[in-house]
Amino acid sequence: MNNLKVHSITSRSSDELFGFMEGEVDEILNHYSLSDRKEEERDWYDGYTFGGADVYCPWDVINYCCRTGAAGGGRGCP
């Protein structure tokens, strides 16, 4: 294999692949019944920009859901 293509964090063709987009975060918060905490979550964890896309760090979003206790009711956090 000698024909690799690099997709860096500055590539606009892959900028949305480096984190969760806002719509995906909305779905996650809805799944964990946290849609009322959207502004709080955005204030703390929104802010990464790759290429031209603003994204959320997946690790932060998932851990936010776990820490709030909503995910502790058997809905998916260890």
Backbone as JSON, one array per atom type, in Angstrom:
{
  "sequence": "MNNLKVHSITSRSSDELFGFMEGEVDEILNHYSLSDRKEEERDWYDGYTFGGADVYCPWDVINYCCRTGAAGGGRGCP",
  "N": [[0.84, -1.17, 0.0], [0.89, 1.95, -1.06], [-0.43, 4.25, -1.52], [-1.59, 6.14, 0.31], [-3.86, 8.4, 1.9], [-3.84, 11.3, 3.77], [-5.8, 12.43, 6.41], [-6.04, 15.11, 8.16], [-6.53, 17.08, 11.19], [-6.99, 19.54, 10.19], [-8.15, 19.26, 7.77], [-10.84, 19.96, 5.75], [-12.47, 18.07, 4.62], [-12.72, 16.03, 6.41], [-13.35, 17.1, 8.84], [-15.56, 16.85, 10.55], [-15.3, 14.39, 11.68], [-13.83, 14.14, 13.94], [-15.0, 14.36, 16.39], [-18.09, 14.7, 18.29], [-20.88, 16.06, 16.63], [-23.15, 18.85, 17.07], [-25.86, 18.02, 16.76], [-25.63, 15.28, 17.22], [-24.85, 15.28, 19.88], [-27.16, 16.35, 21.02], [-28.92, 14.18, 20.57], [-27.74, 12.23, 22.23], [-27.97, 13.44, 24.76], [-30.77, 13.54, 24.92], [-31.31, 10.79, 24.94], [-30.36, 10.07, 27.46], [-32.09, 11.46, 29.05], [-31.4, 14.13, 29.53], [-31.85, 16.49, 28.23], [-32.61, 18.95, 29.21], [-30.33, 19.97, 30.26], [-28.71, 20.92, 28.32], [-27.56, 23.46, 27.71], [-25.78, 23.82, 29.86], [-24.03, 21.64, 29.44], [-23.01, 22.35, 26.95], [-21.71, 24.77, 27.57], [-19.6, 23.83, 29.12], [-18.28, 21.84, 27.54], [-18.24, 22.29, 24.75], [-16.36, 23.54, 22.02], [-14.15, 22.73, 20.52], [-12.54, 23.1, 17.45], [-12.19, 21.8, 14.34], [-10.77, 21.91, 11.23], [-13.32, 23.3, 9.64], [-15.35, 22.82, 11.38], [-17.24, 22.91, 14.38], [-16.89, 20.94, 17.15], [-17.72, 18.51, 19.69], [-15.93, 16.98, 22.32], [-15.88, 13.54, 22.39], [-15.26, 11.88, 24.65], [-15.59, 13.65, 26.81], [-18.34, 14.31, 26.61], [-19.63, 11.82, 27.0], [-18.72, 11.15, 29.57], [-19.77, 13.29, 30.99], [-22.5, 12.67, 30.91], [-22.45, 10.34, 32.42], [-21.52, 11.28, 34.92], [-23.58, 12.96, 35.77], [-25.45, 11.28, 36.68], [-27.65, 10.38, 35.34], [-27.13, 8.34, 33.6], [-26.63, 6.29, 35.24], [-28.77, 4.75, 35.9], [-28.96, 2.14, 34.85], [-28.55, 2.58, 32.18], [-26.23, 2.45, 30.7], [-23.55, 3.25, 31.63], [-20.42, 2.33, 32.95]],
  "CA": [[0.0, 0.0, 0.0], [1.69, 3.16, -1.1], [-1.28, 5.36, -1.94], [-2.38, 6.57, 1.47], [-4.27, 9.8, 1.95], [-3.86, 11.76, 5.15], [-6.9, 13.3, 6.82], [-5.62, 15.73, 9.42], [-7.56, 17.87, 11.85], [-7.23, 20.77, 9.44], [-8.8, 18.92, 6.51], [-12.28, 20.2, 5.78], [-13.19, 16.87, 4.17], [-12.91, 15.1, 7.52], [-13.4, 17.88, 10.07], [-16.64, 16.41, 11.43], [-15.02, 13.04, 12.14], [-12.95, 14.19, 15.11], [-15.79, 14.55, 17.6], [-19.54, 14.7, 18.1], [-21.51, 17.29, 16.17], [-24.18, 19.29, 18.01], [-27.03, 17.17, 16.63], [-25.34, 14.01, 17.88], [-24.88, 15.54, 21.33], [-28.58, 16.47, 21.36], [-29.47, 12.83, 20.63], [-27.19, 11.57, 23.41], [-28.61, 14.04, 25.94], [-32.15, 13.07, 24.94], [-31.29, 9.38, 25.32], [-30.14, 10.0, 28.9], [-33.05, 12.38, 29.68], [-30.64, 15.3, 29.98], [-32.01, 17.59, 27.27], [-32.74, 20.21, 29.95], [-28.98, 20.4, 30.66], [-27.96, 21.15, 27.08], [-26.75, 24.69, 27.82], [-24.68, 23.54, 30.81], [-23.09, 20.76, 28.77], [-22.37, 23.14, 25.89], [-20.79, 25.72, 28.2], [-18.42, 23.12, 29.62], [-17.57, 20.91, 26.65], [-18.19, 22.69, 23.35], [-15.26, 24.46, 21.83], [-13.1, 22.25, 19.64], [-12.78, 23.39, 16.05], [-11.31, 21.08, 13.43], [-11.12, 22.37, 9.9], [-14.33, 24.33, 9.77], [-16.47, 22.31, 12.18], [-17.19, 22.94, 15.84], [-17.24, 19.61, 17.62], [-17.63, 18.19, 21.11], [-15.06, 15.84, 22.61], [-16.72, 12.4, 22.77], [-14.96, 11.44, 26.01], [-16.21, 14.59, 27.74], [-19.8, 14.2, 26.54], [-20.03, 10.56, 27.62], [-18.46, 11.25, 31.01], [-20.75, 14.23, 31.54], [-23.73, 11.91, 31.1], [-22.23, 9.42, 33.54], [-21.39, 12.04, 36.18], [-24.85, 13.56, 36.19], [-26.24, 10.24, 37.31], [-28.73, 9.92, 34.47], [-26.75, 7.09, 32.96], [-26.45, 5.28, 36.27], [-29.98, 3.95, 36.08], [-28.96, 0.99, 33.97], [-28.61, 3.0, 30.79], [-25.03, 2.31, 29.9], [-22.22, 3.64, 32.1], [-19.82, 1.39, 33.91]],
  "C": [[0.88, 1.23, 0.0], [0.87, 4.38, -1.53], [-2.19, 5.81, -0.8], [-2.73, 8.04, 1.35], [-4.41, 10.19, 3.42], [-5.04, 12.69, 5.35], [-6.52, 13.89, 8.17], [-6.76, 16.54, 10.01], [-7.83, 19.2, 11.14], [-7.91, 20.52, 8.1], [-10.31, 19.14, 6.61], [-13.08, 18.97, 5.36], [-13.45, 15.9, 5.31], [-13.08, 15.81, 8.85], [-14.48, 17.42, 11.05], [-16.39, 15.02, 12.03], [-14.21, 13.0, 13.43], [-13.7, 14.44, 16.41], [-17.27, 14.45, 17.28], [-20.0, 16.06, 17.6], [-22.66, 17.62, 17.12], [-25.44, 18.41, 17.95], [-26.84, 15.81, 17.31], [-25.37, 14.16, 19.4], [-26.33, 15.68, 21.79], [-29.23, 15.09, 21.5], [-29.01, 12.09, 21.88], [-27.86, 12.12, 24.67], [-30.07, 13.61, 26.04], [-32.23, 11.63, 25.4], [-31.17, 9.23, 26.84], [-31.05, 10.96, 29.69], [-32.36, 13.6, 30.28], [-30.81, 16.5, 29.05], [-32.15, 18.94, 27.97], [-31.38, 20.75, 30.4], [-28.09, 20.73, 29.46], [-27.05, 22.38, 27.19], [-25.56, 24.49, 28.74], [-23.61, 22.68, 30.14], [-22.33, 21.52, 27.68], [-21.36, 24.12, 26.47], [-19.5, 25.05, 28.64], [-17.62, 22.43, 28.54], [-17.58, 21.24, 25.17], [-16.96, 23.57, 23.18], [-14.11, 23.97, 20.98], [-13.49, 22.6, 18.2], [-11.73, 22.66, 15.23], [-11.72, 21.44, 12.02], [-12.09, 23.52, 10.03], [-15.5, 23.93, 10.65], [-16.21, 22.47, 13.67], [-17.7, 21.6, 16.33], [-17.08, 19.52, 19.14], [-16.7, 16.99, 21.27], [-15.92, 14.68, 23.08], [-16.5, 11.94, 24.21], [-15.64, 12.34, 27.03], [-17.72, 14.46, 27.77], [-20.27, 12.93, 27.26], [-19.83, 10.62, 29.13], [-19.39, 12.25, 31.69], [-22.06, 13.5, 31.84], [-23.59, 10.95, 32.28], [-22.21, 10.16, 34.88], [-22.7, 12.62, 36.66], [-25.77, 12.55, 36.83], [-27.36, 9.71, 36.43], [-28.41, 8.58, 33.85], [-26.62, 5.97, 33.97], [-27.65, 4.38, 36.47], [-30.07, 2.79, 35.12], [-28.94, 1.35, 32.51], [-27.23, 3.11, 30.14], [-23.7, 2.78, 30.41], [-21.7, 2.63, 33.1], [-19.65, 2.01, 35.27]]
}
